[in-house]
Amino acid sequence: MTSDHLIALDNKPDGREPADLVELRNEGPLISSLDERVKPNPEVRKIESRNAWRLGLSRDFVVGQLGERADAVAKPAASAQSIDLEPGLPDWSGINYHPKIGSAPARRTFRRANGARVDPDYVFGSDDRQIYYPSGYPWRCIGRIFVWTNPSGSWAWSGTGALVGKNVVLTASHVCPWGSSPWMMQFVPGYYDGSSLSGVSSFVQTYRGYEDHGQGDDMCTLKLYTPLGNSLGYFGYKTYNDDWEDGHYWTKCGYAGAVAGAQRPNRVTWFPITDDDNDGAGVELEYKADSSSGDSGGPVFGWWSGKPYVIGTHSGGEDNFGEPKQNVAAGGSALSSLISWARNNW
């Protein structure tokens, strides 16, 4: 569908939220043991001077849910087979074709000693990314991913991902903590100003992808402990077809640090894929849509008959000698293999 097709469609409001979503929202924080032989025995102490309570845990425990497995799989052989996987739209859900467009949150203005203003971020040239409010389907299915390589400390980095199954999230391989043990990842759908608009999130149990990757197969699927897609919905998937080249069909979303400090999602809409380079089963989908650190793993998707389908996951920038700079998503039959396996086995 083109922008002219989509603009003619009216948003459809959500119905009454299901009980399982309300129940998920009311769950308390999770605690994990770094040593399975030790059971938690938390101590709650009141701090009179602060009118607050402190939850005390020994060094054997962390707040969150530790990951269990990281499966590095071999890249499949290239295949001409095209795979279509349908999106999931819960019965209670409406659909939001036109999300509200927002702005960056107000930030304190920094100044030098001489009074000159200092901007924390810079954009050279025109930046076409828009901040949007991630309410409604499918925008609530896109979220921020936090990654811990040391679960006892603070998260190490963040990226973007999107629900593509009841408990399956698609992201870039380089967002995952390959080689770390223990590790922890958290997917927060519809992340906006520090929390999920839906009030839910899930930690990652397993991730499966191509550890030794180029940009054309920089992709990974995550298995969530909690099947958020059952309540929130999820994207469909289509294998990229080069007949779509130069068509202004696509949207890319992400949580870039250079846009609202990654606290609000951004999107670029109706851009074309200008070229696709095959590297075996992985395909580099090349475009000029703006991106920066934190956008990695974000979905590149289009609309068919009013439904959203992912065709790739954003990998990053490409700067080859003698060629113009461009940004790249990973797609092709390598992505078809990962998503279809995850849907069928998780």
PyMOL commands that set and color helices and strands:
alter all, ss='L'
color gray80, all
select helices_A, chain A and resi 3-7+19-25+48-50+139-141+173-175+215-217+228-232+242-244+260-262+333-345
alter helices_A, ss='H'
color red, helices_A
select strands_A, chain A and resi 31-33+43-47+52-56+61-63+69-72+84-85+110-111+117-118+130-131+142-148+157-163+168-171+184-189+191-192+195-196+202-209+220-224+236-238+250-254+266-271+275-279+282-287+299-304+307-318+326-331
alter strands_A, ss='S'
color yellow, strands_A
deselect
rebuild
show_as cartoon
